[in-house]
Amino acid sequence: MRLLCVSLASVAFLALQAAAQIGEYNPIYSDYDYCQGITPTTRTYQPMAGATLKKVQLFMRHGDRAPSMVFPGDDANYNLCGNSLESHFSGDDLLSRTPTVQPKIMNPHDSPYSQLLWKGNCDIAQLTNRGKQQTFNVGKSIRSIYVDLLKFLPKILNSDILYVRNTFAVRTRESAEHMLNGLYPSLYRVPGTVVEMNAYPEAVENIIITRGICPALPDLFKPFTATPTFLNFFKSNYPLMVKTNNILGVANNPSYNNSLNGDFFISRLCNNMPLPCSRTNTTDCITPAEAIKAIAGSWVMSYGPMRYGAHAEKAKRVSGGTFVGTIPKNIRATLNGDTSSRPFEFFSVHDQSIDQILAIVSSPDVPWPGYASTLLFETWQLADKSYVVRAIYEGKSVQAHPDLKCSLDACPLDVFAAFLESFVPSDPKAECGF
């Protein structure tokens, strides 16, 4: 095994190099780090001069997680979860009389199935201790801006102005709880206050790409593999694919040997764990640069089809269209005084969730959402009583998609809404092939 020793600056540089294979990232994201998303702070955030904030919609990717699948022969010890200091949103408030619970993952050695999972205390795709801290820190940053700086949110929690939604995945719910703990620590909560956490059943979830609710997706994504963009990517990465598959021992395993297997390396890279070496040649190891390229390759088949190729626009419609239409709808509802539409909306989601929004509203050269990365839509009222929307991703103003005829520093609400609504399928069942 080769221990990973690479600076965060190097990780960012290598990630940008890897991204160049499917399109250069905008230079404003030179500090991008997949392992740690960037949230605005009071040092980097600028209020809109002469305007009044009316609504905030926050999308946060869950924090660092364990691998999403078990690779054959993975001998790493994923002892990254089960922090004894973990507490759920109300659990650390002694006055709430809610008991603190601590999940514990067990893999009994006497089980005949114990070898089907790695060593350590993490379940598949479980939020790690690092991920808990990351999302807690997001909450602290959000508090510093919207409570302390802007006074948009009250100092003491008022659950009537918050809307919280997570997906069916446990790691998004836990990430939401830790973010809320950072936003409103127990000192700033009245005992008994309840924050409702909304979630759609997996069968009807529309904030993450699922083939179950849209059977047409595979047919729309497949043509991307015939584009020059993908073919150049595949050609330049084929030697690395061969190397990673050989070192991981899956060269002859059709379940794994058709990709770079980037998910295998993410936990190791982000948690400074050893990178693997060949079992037959201990000097033949995966380097940090190769791990970064493999990770970047793991999202190409999600990132690319919605940006390159003949079916990109339709792919956006059926993947993100059914959700993005709710963004302007909820803005208008809040501005019209609908009390069921809360001034602050918080969505704890996945990388694909954020990317399918970015694919629609932003220029194609944005990086893939890293752990605990955030996308913010702010609606401001100007002095002339008109409304504009500002978008912030990775702590920076989003560069608008060329077809969106405005700047996302201050996009007129009507222009912003009409553009997003143009991606809403008029007949979702027909467009998705039901």
MARFINU-887080 format. One line per 8 residues: number of its first residue (from 1); their letters; for each residue z, y, x of C-alpha. Coordinates in nm, 3 decimals, padded with zeros to 5 digits. Each point is the difference from the previous one (the first is absolute). Example, Ala and Ser with C-alpha at 12.3 -4.5 7.8 and 13.67 -1.06 7.14 Angstrom:
% MARFINU-887080
1 = AS = 00.780,-00.450,01.230  -00.066,00.344,00.137
% end
This chain:
% MARFINU-887080
1 = MRLLCVSL = 00.000,00.000,00.000  -00.072,00.353,00.112  00.253,00.261,-00.105  -00.148,00.301,-00.172  00.072,00.322,00.185  -00.216,00.279,-00.133  00.085,00.358,-00.091  -00.051,00.137,-00.349
9 = ASVAFLAL = -00.255,00.240,00.144  -00.193,-00.296,00.140  00.017,-00.177,-00.335  -00.147,00.305,-00.171  -00.276,00.032,00.261  -00.089,-00.368,-00.020  -00.003,00.013,-00.380  -00.246,00.287,00.008
17 = QAAAQIGE = -00.219,-00.193,00.243  00.000,-00.300,-00.232  -00.084,00.219,-00.298  -00.309,00.134,00.173  -00.171,-00.329,-00.078  -00.018,00.086,-00.370  -00.015,00.378,00.027  00.183,00.258,00.208
25 = YNPIYSDY = 00.333,00.123,-00.133  00.037,00.373,-00.049  00.161,00.153,00.313  00.282,00.142,-00.211  00.137,-00.356,-00.014  00.036,-00.033,00.377  00.370,-00.083,-00.049  -00.077,-00.288,-00.238
33 = DYCQGITP = 00.214,-00.310,00.049  -00.046,-00.302,-00.227  00.359,-00.109,00.063  00.146,00.330,-00.121  -00.155,00.224,-00.262  00.058,00.375,00.009  00.174,00.196,-00.273  00.014,00.381,-00.005
41 = TTRTYQPM = 00.323,00.161,00.119  00.129,00.355,-00.025  -00.138,00.053,00.351  -00.356,-00.085,-00.104  -00.008,00.082,-00.371  -00.123,00.338,-00.126  00.058,00.111,-00.361  -00.300,00.152,-00.174
49 = AGATLKKV = 00.038,00.376,00.030  00.028,00.194,-00.325  -00.003,-00.314,-00.214  00.249,-00.203,-00.204  00.025,-00.378,00.034  -00.034,-00.175,-00.336  -00.043,-00.372,00.074  00.021,-00.248,00.288
57 = QLFMRHGD = -00.155,-00.348,00.010  00.114,-00.203,00.300  -00.159,-00.328,00.108  00.186,-00.190,00.272  -00.100,-00.327,00.160  00.284,-00.246,00.038  00.168,-00.023,00.339  -00.043,-00.250,00.281
65 = RAPSMVFP = -00.020,-00.360,-00.122  -00.006,-00.355,00.129  -00.342,-00.170,00.024  -00.170,-00.069,-00.332  -00.082,-00.358,00.094  00.132,-00.273,00.227  -00.236,-00.084,00.284  -00.007,-00.354,00.139
73 = GDDANYNL = 00.222,-00.036,00.304  00.155,00.347,-00.023  00.308,-00.040,00.219  00.129,00.358,-00.024  00.348,00.075,-00.129  -00.040,00.249,-00.282  00.363,00.104,-00.005  -00.093,00.340,-00.142
81 = CGNSLESH = 00.148,-00.003,-00.351  00.335,-00.023,-00.178  00.167,00.311,00.142  00.367,-00.033,-00.096  00.010,00.375,-00.073  -00.266,-00.030,-00.266  00.094,00.136,-00.338  -00.206,00.050,-00.310
89 = FSGDDLLS = -00.040,00.342,-00.156  00.329,-00.002,-00.193  00.176,-00.263,00.206  00.158,00.230,00.257  00.150,00.229,-00.263  00.354,-00.130,-00.039  00.052,00.203,-00.315  -00.293,-00.166,-00.174
97 = RTPTVQPK = 00.185,-00.334,-00.004  -00.326,-00.169,00.087  00.061,-00.277,00.254  -00.185,00.017,00.329  -00.228,-00.300,00.041  -00.145,-00.136,00.322  -00.299,-00.234,-00.014  00.004,-00.289,00.244
105 = IMNPHDSP = -00.306,-00.211,00.075  00.085,-00.360,00.089  -00.220,-00.265,00.158  00.225,-00.307,00.032  -00.079,-00.204,00.311  00.056,-00.324,-00.191  -00.274,00.089,-00.248  -00.316,-00.212,00.036
113 = YSQLLWKG = -00.196,00.325,-00.046  00.180,00.214,00.259  -00.296,-00.014,00.240  -00.221,00.168,-00.260  00.172,00.332,00.072  00.076,00.188,00.319  00.342,00.044,00.158  00.217,00.294,-00.094
121 = NCDIAQLT = 00.130,00.162,-00.317  -00.319,00.142,-00.157  -00.193,-00.136,-00.293  -00.378,00.039,-00.018  -00.094,00.371,-00.027  00.366,00.101,-00.032  00.103,00.359,00.072  00.163,00.010,00.343
129 = NRGKQQTF = 00.301,00.200,00.117  -00.244,00.236,00.167  -00.187,00.038,-00.328  00.320,00.085,-00.185  00.084,00.273,00.249  -00.356,00.135,-00.008  00.000,00.046,-00.377  00.353,00.144,00.004
137 = NVGKSIRS = -00.125,00.257,00.250  -00.288,00.088,-00.233  00.257,00.082,-00.266  00.191,00.224,00.241  -00.318,00.188,00.090  -00.099,00.040,-00.365  00.348,00.134,-00.076  -00.019,00.252,00.283
145 = IYVDLLKF = -00.320,00.144,-00.152  00.029,-00.027,-00.378  00.378,00.039,-00.033  00.114,00.209,00.296  -00.308,00.212,00.075  -00.184,00.046,-00.330  00.285,-00.063,-00.246  -00.259,-00.185,-00.211
153 = LPKILNSD = 00.235,-00.295,-00.047  00.370,00.054,-00.078  00.267,-00.062,00.259  00.168,-00.255,-00.229  -00.214,-00.281,-00.138  -00.146,00.060,-00.344  -00.183,-00.318,-00.095  -00.176,00.178,-00.287
161 = ILYVRNTF = -00.239,00.174,00.240  -00.084,-00.311,00.207  -00.256,-00.267,-00.074  00.011,-00.302,00.231  -00.247,-00.286,00.007  -00.032,-00.294,00.237  -00.229,-00.301,-00.005  00.088,-00.360,-00.078
169 = AVRTRESA = 00.071,-00.061,00.372  00.371,-00.001,00.086  -00.057,00.197,00.322  -00.130,00.297,-00.199  00.305,-00.001,-00.227  00.236,-00.020,00.297  -00.194,00.273,00.181  00.035,00.219,-00.309
177 = EHMLNGLY = 00.375,-00.058,-00.008  00.041,00.094,00.364  -00.216,00.309,-00.043  00.216,00.105,-00.297  00.311,-00.052,00.211  -00.142,00.245,00.251  -00.108,00.246,-00.269  00.327,-00.016,-00.193
185 = PSLYRVPG = 00.286,-00.152,00.202  00.307,-00.103,-00.202  00.164,00.336,00.072  -00.271,00.162,-00.216  00.009,-00.240,-00.295  00.221,00.016,-00.306  00.163,-00.341,-00.060  -00.191,-00.196,-00.261
193 = TVVEMNAY = -00.331,00.183,00.047  -00.286,-00.245,-00.042  -00.347,00.034,00.151  -00.254,-00.210,-00.187  -00.232,-00.192,00.232  -00.325,-00.080,-00.177  -00.229,-00.289,00.091  -00.308,-00.156,-00.155
201 = PEAVENII = -00.023,-00.379,-00.021  -00.222,-00.139,00.274  -00.260,-00.111,-00.255  -00.072,00.361,-00.102  00.092,00.194,00.315  -00.252,00.280,00.060  00.140,00.172,00.308  -00.107,-00.271,00.243
209 = ITRGICPA = -00.333,-00.178,00.031  00.019,-00.331,-00.184  -00.283,-00.238,-00.071  00.192,-00.128,-00.299  -00.057,00.316,-00.203  -00.347,00.063,00.142  -00.206,-00.315,00.072  -00.294,00.217,00.113
217 = LPDLFKPF = 00.180,00.121,00.313  -00.112,-00.283,00.234  -00.365,00.057,-00.093  00.037,00.373,00.061  00.179,-00.043,00.331  -00.227,-00.272,00.140  -00.311,00.220,00.065  00.206,00.200,00.250
225 = TATPTFLN = -00.029,-00.295,00.239  -00.376,00.064,00.024  00.034,00.368,00.093  -00.060,00.120,00.358  00.359,00.128,-00.001  00.145,-00.346,-00.054  -00.254,-00.184,00.217  00.075,00.232,00.292
233 = FFKSNYPL = 00.371,-00.053,-00.057  -00.039,-00.378,-00.014  -00.220,-00.012,00.309  00.234,00.211,00.211  00.307,-00.194,-00.113  -00.135,-00.355,00.007  00.128,-00.074,00.354  00.347,00.116,-00.106
241 = MVKTNNIL = -00.018,-00.216,-00.311  -00.076,-00.303,00.216  00.287,00.084,00.236  00.260,00.060,-00.271  -00.095,-00.316,-00.187  00.018,-00.208,00.318  00.336,00.141,00.103  00.141,-00.044,-00.350
249 = GVANNPSY = -00.133,-00.356,-00.007  -00.205,00.052,-00.318  -00.353,-00.010,00.143  -00.077,-00.312,-00.204  00.200,00.099,-00.307  -00.232,00.150,-00.267  00.296,00.161,-00.174  00.052,00.233,00.297
257 = NNSLNGDF = -00.298,-00.004,00.237  -00.226,00.242,-00.188  00.193,00.318,00.084  00.191,00.177,00.276  00.330,-00.108,-00.161  00.142,00.347,00.049  00.294,-00.064,-00.233  00.140,-00.240,00.259
265 = FISRLCNN = 00.043,00.281,00.251  00.135,00.280,-00.220  00.367,-00.103,-00.002  -00.009,-00.075,00.370  -00.160,00.332,00.087  00.218,00.214,-00.226  00.326,-00.172,00.094  -00.064,-00.033,00.375
273 = MPLPCSRT = -00.016,-00.379,-00.016  -00.188,-00.216,00.252  -00.375,-00.031,-00.044  -00.134,-00.357,00.014  -00.157,-00.177,00.296  -00.213,-00.312,00.015  00.199,-00.324,-00.002  -00.232,-00.147,00.261
281 = NTTDCITP = -00.028,00.310,00.220  00.308,00.223,-00.001  -00.188,00.278,00.179  -00.247,00.031,-00.289  00.187,00.232,-00.235  -00.073,00.249,-00.273  00.034,00.353,00.138  00.138,00.296,-00.197
289 = AEAIKAIA = -00.351,00.147,-00.019  -00.137,-00.327,-00.141  00.283,-00.021,-00.253  -00.080,00.353,-00.120  -00.369,-00.089,-00.042  00.088,-00.318,-00.187  00.229,00.193,-00.234  -00.268,00.262,-00.065
297 = GSWVMSYG = -00.242,-00.282,-00.080  00.236,-00.136,-00.265  -00.069,00.291,-00.235  -00.376,00.039,00.056  -00.089,-00.207,-00.305  00.212,00.228,-00.219  -00.080,00.331,00.169  -00.373,-00.048,00.050
305 = PMRYGAHA = -00.140,-00.106,-00.340  00.125,00.320,-00.166  -00.156,00.226,00.265  -00.317,-00.166,00.128  -00.288,-00.175,-00.172  -00.194,00.015,-00.323  00.289,-00.111,-00.222  00.269,00.229,00.143
313 = EKAKRVSG = 00.012,00.237,-00.297  00.026,-00.280,-00.255  00.260,-00.177,00.215  00.213,00.315,-00.019  -00.036,00.014,-00.378  00.116,-00.353,-00.070  00.271,-00.009,00.268  00.160,00.343,-00.019
321 = GTFVGTIP = -00.160,00.159,-00.304  00.231,-00.149,-00.261  00.299,00.156,00.177  -00.123,00.330,00.146  -00.077,00.132,-00.346  00.374,00.002,-00.071  00.060,00.252,00.282  -00.162,00.302,-00.172
329 = KNIRATLN = 00.107,-00.131,-00.341  00.365,00.012,00.104  -00.040,00.340,00.164  -00.135,00.149,-00.321  00.272,-00.168,-00.206  00.272,00.159,00.213  -00.165,00.342,-00.009  -00.030,-00.029,-00.380
337 = GDTSSRPF = 00.374,-00.060,-00.032  -00.009,-00.372,-00.076  00.355,-00.105,00.091  -00.109,-00.363,00.041  -00.208,00.108,00.302  00.251,00.070,00.275  -00.043,00.286,00.251  00.058,-00.240,00.292
345 = EFFSVHDQ = -00.185,-00.333,00.003  00.067,-00.256,00.272  -00.213,-00.310,00.052  00.118,-00.266,00.247  -00.318,-00.192,00.071  -00.220,-00.178,00.254  -00.248,00.107,00.266  -00.292,-00.090,-00.226
353 = SIDQILAI = 00.152,00.205,-00.281  -00.005,00.318,00.207  -00.334,-00.077,00.160  -00.181,-00.047,-00.331  00.112,00.353,-00.093  -00.100,00.138,00.340  -00.340,-00.170,-00.025  -00.068,00.215,-00.305
361 = VSSPDVPW = 00.150,00.338,00.093  -00.016,00.021,00.379  -00.264,00.008,00.270  -00.077,-00.351,00.132  00.165,00.064,00.337  00.365,-00.044,-00.101  00.210,-00.276,00.159  00.128,-00.300,-00.190
369 = PGYASTLL = 00.348,00.054,-00.150  00.269,-00.115,00.241  00.351,-00.114,-00.083  00.193,00.260,-00.205  -00.301,00.234,00.002  -00.014,00.257,-00.279  -00.263,00.172,-00.212  00.109,00.305,-00.198
377 = FETWQLAD = -00.172,00.188,-00.280  00.163,00.335,-00.075  -00.099,00.213,-00.299  00.061,00.372,00.048  -00.033,00.295,-00.237  -00.154,00.306,00.162  00.082,00.363,-00.074  -00.299,00.021,-00.237
385 = KSYVVRAI = 00.151,-00.291,-00.202  -00.271,-00.246,00.109  00.090,-00.340,00.144  -00.103,-00.163,00.327  00.068,-00.339,00.156  00.090,-00.055,00.364  -00.019,-00.343,00.165  00.201,-00.099,00.308
393 = YEGKSVQA = -00.046,-00.330,00.187  00.167,-00.098,00.326  00.171,00.339,-00.014  -00.332,00.190,00.003  -00.227,00.160,-00.257  -00.259,-00.252,-00.117  -00.360,00.073,00.092  -00.184,-00.024,-00.332
401 = HPDLKCSL = -00.279,-00.248,-00.070  -00.341,00.171,00.038  -00.069,-00.049,-00.371  00.323,00.174,-00.099  -00.111,00.362,-00.005  00.328,00.159,00.101  00.257,00.004,00.277  00.306,-00.217,-00.054
409 = DACPLDVF = 00.206,00.279,00.150  -00.029,00.155,-00.348  -00.249,-00.174,-00.229  -00.036,00.151,-00.350  00.161,-00.245,-00.241  -00.306,-00.019,-00.226  -00.225,-00.088,00.297  00.248,-00.255,00.133
417 = AAFLESFV = 00.055,-00.160,-00.341  -00.369,-00.023,-00.087  -00.078,-00.167,00.333  00.271,-00.264,-00.034  -00.084,-00.064,-00.363  -00.363,-00.062,00.094  00.117,-00.323,00.167  00.176,-00.134,-00.308
425 = PSDPKAEC = -00.209,-00.288,-00.141  -00.123,00.078,-00.350  00.009,-00.371,-00.080  00.231,-00.173,00.251  -00.057,-00.346,-00.145  -00.378,00.027,00.031  00.008,00.151,00.350  00.247,-00.261,00.120
433 = GF = -00.202,-00.289,-00.135  00.226,-00.132,-00.273
% end
